[in-house]
Amino acid sequence: MISGLIRNLRTAGAAALCLAAASTAQADTWPSRNITLVLPFAAGSGTDTTTRLISQHLSQALGVGIIIENKAGANGMLAASYVAKAAPDGYTLLVTTNTTHSANPYLLKSLTYDPVKDFTPIARTGDLPFMLVVNPEVPAKTVAELVAYGKANPGKLSYASGSSSAIVSGATFAHNAGLDLLHVPYKSSPPALNDVMGGRVSMMFVDILTGLPHVNGNALRALAVTTKDRSPLVPNLPSMQEAGVPDFDISSWQGYFGPAGLPKEIVTRLNAEIRKIVEKPEMKAQLATLGMDAFSGTPEQLGTFVNEQLVLWEKLITNAKIEKQ
């Protein structure tokens, strides 16, 4: 009986060693094929544009192809759930924002993933500041004029959204300014922006990257940025607080994640390569022209940041009195 137990222990030990060896071998040979970056937003969004730029350099650094897969829908839940269920082998990663990892737990009644337990933090890549834009037919050239018009015409103004930042920014604006605004949700920012430009919706809070070309082309009018202070990306625009809306400070962040259980060796390699790319002065400058404040950090810093942001976004959503959908 004892000899049988010893045999079983030896067998179990050998199996464990084999699994450990296989895991180490997998990490040592990674990557050996294309990597898929899953995005929760449609092509043409700020996250999509910046990720495609960074991925070109990441592909060269890793020596494999990188495929961008846009899985827009359900406020980013489709993409997040897909990656959460993927094998933790380093070939399916999520490039996401506060939509899936800060706001959704407090915006959605039913969430099919856990933003902390189901993911391995890899690297933060920066912030994507948002700005308030209106259709040029809206008779307001400043936030103060927009508020005055909205109060004089209750229920006439509407705001589009294609992300949690847009949802929370619009609701916060309505609540803090005392306005009656109709919320019109979309799967992603590009189609939402099209309807604002077409006059079907009055306004939208959109990332600078996506909205600025249309502002420069006079298809939209920009009134303010959502951050507490002015953004160096659009220094001519006041902040919402500066424009007279109290307690307004909202920004979108961006980062890379893998499924839970991603081997440490793969995380370390990815983090090192992403940080090299993002921290190059020429890359920072190029991303800045796209409306992104680029910077990075360690996986541990991203993990801590996500937990802090969950607390912050719960407060933002509670203060704006947004009901779960």
N, C-alpha and C positions, 0 to 999 in steps of 0.2 A: 504493500500500500504506500509506504514511504517512498520506495523507489519510483512508483508510478507518479507520485506527486512531484518528485524531483524532475522526472522526465517532462511533466507538464510545464513546470516552471522554466526548464531549459528551453522548451519549445516556444513558450510565450516570450521569453527573453530574446530568443533568436528572431522571432517575428518583429518584436519592437525594434531590434537593431536594424533589421531589413527595411522597416518603414522609415526609420531615421536616416538610413543611408540613401534610400530612394528620394527622400525629401531634400537631403543635402545635394544629391546629384542633380535634382531638378533645378535647385537654386543656382548650382554651379554652371549649368548649361543654359540657363535663361539669359536672354531670350533667343529662341531658335526658330521662331516664326512670327508672323504679324501680330501686333497688339491692337486691340479694339478699344477706343475711347468712347464711352457712351455718354451722351449729353442729354440733359432733360429739356432742352429748348430746340426750336427749329433752326434750320440753316438761315443765316443772316442775322441772328441774334448776337449780342455782345459776347456772350460766352462762346458761341460757335466761331466767331471771327478770330478772337484772341487764341482760342485753342488750336485752330488750324495753323496759325502762325508759329506758335510754340512747338506744335507737333512736328513741323518740318525739321526743326533743329533736334528734337528728341529722337526722331527716326534716324538721323545721321549719327547721333551719339551712340545709339543702341545697335545700329547696324541691321535693323529690320524695318519693314513697312508698318505704318500706323494707319488704321482705318477709323474714320470718324463716323459714328452711328448716332443720328439724331432720333431720340425717342420722346418727342414732345407729347404732353397730355397729362391730365389728372394732376396739374400743378407740380409736375416733376416726379410724381410717384411712380409712373411707369418705368422710367429710367432707373430710379433708385432701387426699386424692387427687383428689377432685372439683374443689376450688378450684385445686389445683396445675395441673390440665389446662385450666382455664378461660382465656378470652381476657383478657389484661391490660389491660382497658379501664375498670376501676373500677366495674363493675356486678355483679361477683361477688366477695365478700370472705369471709374466714374469721374468725370470732371463736372463739378457742380458748384452751387452757390448756397446762400442762406435760404433759398426757396425750399430745398429738400432737407437741409440739415439744421435750420434754425426756426423757420416759421411753420412748416407743415404740421408739426405735432400740435400746434395751437390753432391752426386754420381748418384742419380736416377732422371730421368725426371718426373716420376709419382710416388708419394708417397701416400699410402692409409691410413696413420695415421699421427698424429702430435705427435712428441716425448715429447712435453711439455703438451699440452692441453688434450691429450687422456690418460694420465697416472698419477698415484699417486706414488710419490717416497716413498720407504720404507727404504731401507738400502743399502749402498755400502758395498761390501765384500772384495775389494782389487784390485790389479793390476796384469795383466798377461804379463810380459815383452816378447818381441819377439826377435828372432835371425835370422840371415841369414844363411841358410844351402844350400849346393850345392851337386849335385851328385858327388861321388868320382872320376868319370871319367873326370870331368871338371878339366883342368890343372891349378888349382889355389889353393894355400894353405893360401892365405891372401886376404884381400879385394883389396889391391893394385895390386896384381897379377891378380885378377879377372877383375879389371878395364882395366888393360893393355891388357889382352886377349880379352876383349870385344871390345876395340877400334881397335885392330888388326884384329878382325873378326866381322865386323858390321853385325847385323841381325842374328848371329849364336846362341846367347844366348837367353833363354826364362825364364820367371818366372811364377810360379803357384800362385793362390790365392784362399783362401776359406773364406775370411772375409775382411772387410773394412781395417783393419790394414795391411793385406797382400797386398791389392790392392794399398793403399796409400804408403806403404813402398817401394814397387817395383817401382812405378811411381816416387817417390821422389829420389830413388837411380838412376834411369835412367836419370832423369832430372839434378840432382846435380852433377853426375859423367860424364855427357855427353855421355851416352851410348844409343845404339839402341837395345832395349830389346822387345821381343814379349811377350805380356801378355796372359796367358792361364787361364781363370777363371773356378772355380769349385763351387759346392754347399756348400762344407764344407772342412775343413782342411785335415781330414784323406784321402779322395780319391786323393786330390791334392798331398799330401805327397807321396802316393803310386806311382804316376807317376814320381815324382822327383827321388825316389829310383829306379824306373824301367828305368830311363834314357830317358824317353819321354819328360821331361822338365828339364832344366838345374838347376834351383834354386828355392828357396822359402823363404819368410819371414814367420816364424811360431812361435806360442807361445812355450816357453821353455818346458812346460809340455808335449806337443804333440811330439815335435821334439827330445828332449834329449835322450829318450831310443834308438832311431835309430842312434843318433850320438855315443852313448856309444857302440852300436853294430856294428859300422863302416859301417853302410848302408848309412850314410850321413856324410858330413864334415861341421862343424860349423865354421863360419868365424868371426862373430861379433854380438853384441846385438844392438837393435835399440834405446835404451835409451841414453840420453846425457852422462851419466856416466856408468861405468861398473856395472853389476848387481851382488849383493852378491850371487845370486843363481848359477851363472857361472862366478866366478871371473877371470878365466883364459882367458875369451874372451874380446877383446877390444870393445869399443863402435864404432859405425860407424864413428863418428866424430874423435875419436882417430885414427881410421884406415885410415883417410884421406878424408872422404866424408863430406863436409861442411854442416852446418845448418841441421843436422839430429837428431831429438829427437822425437820419436814416441813410445807410450806405449798404451796398451789396458787395460781398466778398466772394472769392473764387478759390477752389482748391481741388487737388487730386486725391481720390480714395480708391482703395481696393476692397474686395470682400473681406469679411472677418477671417482671421487666420492666415493672411498673406505672409509668407516666410520673411523673416527679418532681413535676410540677405538681399531679397528683391526690393523690399522697402528702402533699404539703405542705398542701393544702386539708383533706383528711381529718384529718390530725394536728391542725391548728389548731382545727377544729370539735370534735373529740373531747376535746381538752384543755380547751377552754372549758367544755364540759358537765361533765366529770368534776371539774374543779377549783372549780366553784361550791360555796360552803359549804352551800347548801341541798341540792344533789345529793349531796355527801359524806355529809351527815346522813341523807338518805333511803336511800342505799345501805348505810349503817352499820346501819340498822334491819333490813336484809335480810341482814346478815352479811357485808358486803363492805367491806374497807378500800380506799377509792378514791383513786387518784392516777395521774398520767400522766408523760409525758416525750417526748423526741424519737424519731423513727424510728431514728436511729443508736444511741441508748441501748437501745432494744428489741433491736436486732440484736446488740449486745454482750452484753446480758443473756441472750439465747437461747443464745449460745455458752458463757457461764459456767454456765448451768443444765444444759446437756448434760453438762458435766464433773461437776457436782454429782450429777445423777441417775444417772449411770453408777456413781458411788461408792456411792450409796444402794442401788442394785439389786445391786451386787456384794457389798456388806457383808451384805445380807439374804439372800444366796445364792438369788436368784430365777432359776429357769431360764427361758430364752426359750420362748415358746409358738409 
